[in-house]
């Protein structure tokens, strides 16, 4: 029983660390308004924690089985494994982040299309976006991201330490960009996805929801024409038309008839995106 609960306990220890960091950030940024902000997102935060626990206890352990099999099949080296050993560690780590972001970018864009939007809609349902919103994922969406995001770097034989390090960095940045702060990061926001840029991706206006798909870097959004400057939308309303729900409501959501309709795509917002 203890071995079964170990991944869940480790996950929540990680969340406690994030919680301390973002609680301090909220106090610094919001000051007296922090309690109003906490009250606003309290119910949705509970749903997010419930979905996170379910995914950590059920989905992540299941993913370990095919991931281990794939690593064994590739003998830990993939197609170019020996090549990476001859390169400096920092460039290898940065390349790993860029490549994971590339796959995650296209996976994310596909999630806004007809077939997968019904599973991804849960992630967009928070009306009070906050750092725990990154954990608001339907189990099916969690499975999709686990199977696809690391596929390229595993196939190319990137070192396990680089994949692990890139996953930690991208995970921490994912929590940061969901934080309720109006930060564009200035010049750094031209290269790194900012909280303001990602908030725009969660905007209630579905014409603009098809922008800023990146998690860590803006490169792929700019290269493929889905980048939108967040500066005019710093305090935008977030969520989706059907609104937020509790954990059971979110688990049922994908099988409702309304989610047979696709989300708005980038082709429908020609005046709002600049490459």
N, C-alpha and C positions, 0 to 999 in steps of 0.2 A: 504493500500500500504506500509506503514511504517513497519507493522508487517511482510509483505512478504520480505522486504529488510533487516530486522534486522539480520537474520543469515548471509547474504552476507556481511553486514557491519562489523559484529563481526569477521568474518573470515578474512577480509582484515586488520582489526586492528591487528589481530594476526600476519598476514604476515608482516606488517610494523615493528613490534617488531623484528621478525626474520630477516628482511631485514637490520635493523640497526646493529644487532649483526654480521651478516655475512659480511656486508660491512666493519665493523671494522676489522674482521678477515682477509678479503682479503687485506686490507691495510697493516696489520702487516706482513702477509706471502708473498705477492707478491710485495709490495712497488710500484716501478715505473711501473712494468708490469701489475698493476691492471687494467689500462684502456684498454690495449690490450685484457685482459681476459674478460672484460665487453663487448667489441665490438664483441668478438668471440661468446659469448652466447646470445647476445641481441635478435636476432630473435627467438631463441628457448625459451628464457625466456618469450617473449610475448605470444607464443603459450601455454606455461605452465600456465601462469596467466589466459588465456582465458578458458582453460580446468578446472582450479581450480574454477573459477567463475561459470561456468556451473554446476559443481558438487555441489558446495556449495548452489546454488540457486535452483536446481532441485532434485538432487539425495539425498542429506543428509536429507532434510525435508521429502521426501518419506519414507526413512528408519525409521524415528521417529515413524511412524504409527505401523508397525509390532513390533518394539522394545518395544513400550509402551504396546501393547497387550500381548507380551510374558512376560513382567515383571508383568503385572496384573495376568496372568494365573499362574505364579509361586508364586504370592503373595509376590514378593520381596525377597523370601527366597530360592527358588530353592530346591535342594535335601538336602543340608547340611548347609542351611543358618544360623541356630542357632549356629552351630559349630564354625563359623568364629568369632562370637561375643566374644568368650571366649579366642581368641588368641591375642597376641600383634599386634599392627597396622603395624609395619615395616615388620615383616615376612609375613603378609597377603598381603601387597602391593607388596613385591618382588615375592611372589608366583603368584599373579595376572599377573605380567609382564611375568613371565616364562610360564604360561599357555596360555596367549594370543599369545606369541611368538611361542609356540608349534603349535597352530592351524594355525597361519599366515604362519609358515614355510611350512606346508603341502599344504595350499592353494596356496602359491607361487610356490611350486614345480609342482602342478597341472596346474598352469598357463603357465608352460613351456612345457606342453604336447599338443598334436594335437588339442584337442577341444577348449582350452582356449587361446592358444598362440596368436591367431589373435587379441584378445582384449588386451593382455598384451604387445604385440609388441610396442604399442604406448609409453609405459613407457621406453622402451629400445632405442627409436629412437634418443635421444639427442646425438649429436656428441661432444658437449662441456658440459659435465656433470657439474652441479652446484647445489647449495642448493635448487633451485626451481624445479629441476628434479623430486623430490619426488612427486610434484603435477601433473606431466605429466601422467594422468591416463584417459583412455577412460571411459566414463560413465558406460558402462557395467562392466568394471573391478572394478570401484569404488563400484558399487552395490554388486559385488561378495565379495569384501573385507569387506564391512560393514556387510553383512549378516553372514559371516563365522567367522571372527576374534574374535568377542565377544561372540559367541554362547556358548562356553564351560563355560566361567566364569559366564555368566548369568544363565545357567542351574544349575551350582553348587552353586548358591546363594552367590557368592562373593559380599561384600558390595558395594553399588553404589559409595561411596567415593573412594574405592580401584580401581574400574573399571575406574572411571573418572581420578584418579591420574595416573594410569598405562597408560591410553590413552594419557595424556599430556606428560608423560615422553617418551613414544615410539614415539610420534609425533615429539617432539623436537629432539630426537636422529635420527629419520628418515631424518630430514632436515640436521643434522650434517654429517651423513655418505654419503650424496650426495654432500657435499661440495668439491670443487676442491682443496684439500690439500693432499699431499702424506704421510699422517700420518698412521702408523701402530699401534700406541699407546703402543708400546713396550710390556712389560709383561701384561699390561691391555688388549692388543689386543688378548690375548689368551682366554679371557673370554668375552670381549665386542666386538661387530662388529665395526671395524674401517672404516674410509673413504677409506683407501687403499683396505681393504677387499671387501667393497661393490663396489668400482670402478671396481675391477676384475670381479664382477658379471655382470657389464655392458660392459665388454670388447667386442671389435669388433670381435674377434676370437670366433666363436660359439662353438668351442671345449671346451672352458673354461667358457662359459656363464652358464653352468649348475653347478655352484659351488656357495657357500656362499649365500644361500638363506635367512639367518637370518636377522632380523631387528635390534635387540638389543643385543642378546647374541649369542655366537658361539656354545652353548651346543648342539643344535639339529643338526647343520651341522656336528659336530664332532661325535655325536652319530650315525648318519645315513649315514656317509661316503661321505658327500658333501663339506667338508671343504678343502680349498686350501690356502696355505700360500701366501699372496699377495706380499711379499718382492721382488720377481723377476719381478713384473709387475707394479711397482709404476707409471710409465708414459705411461700406455697402452692406445691405441686408443679405444674410446667407440662408440657405435652406432650399427646399423644393416645394412644389405646389401642394403636394399631399401632406406636408408637414412632418413633424417628428413623432416617433412612437416609442413605446417601451420595447424591451428586448424580444418578447414574444411577437409583437407586432412587426418588428424588423425582420425576424426570422420568417414570418409568413409573407412579407411584402412581395418577394419576387414572383409569386404565383398568382398575383392579382391580374385581372384582364388588362388593366390600364398600362401595365409594364410591357405589353406587347408593342407599344409605340416607342420609337427611338427618341433619344434625347436630341436636343439641338446640336448641330455639328458646326465646325469652323466654316463650312461653305455658306452658312446662313448669316455670317457676320462680316461682310466684306469691308465695312467702314471702320471697324474697331481694332483691327489687327495690323500690326506693322512688323515686318520681318526684321 
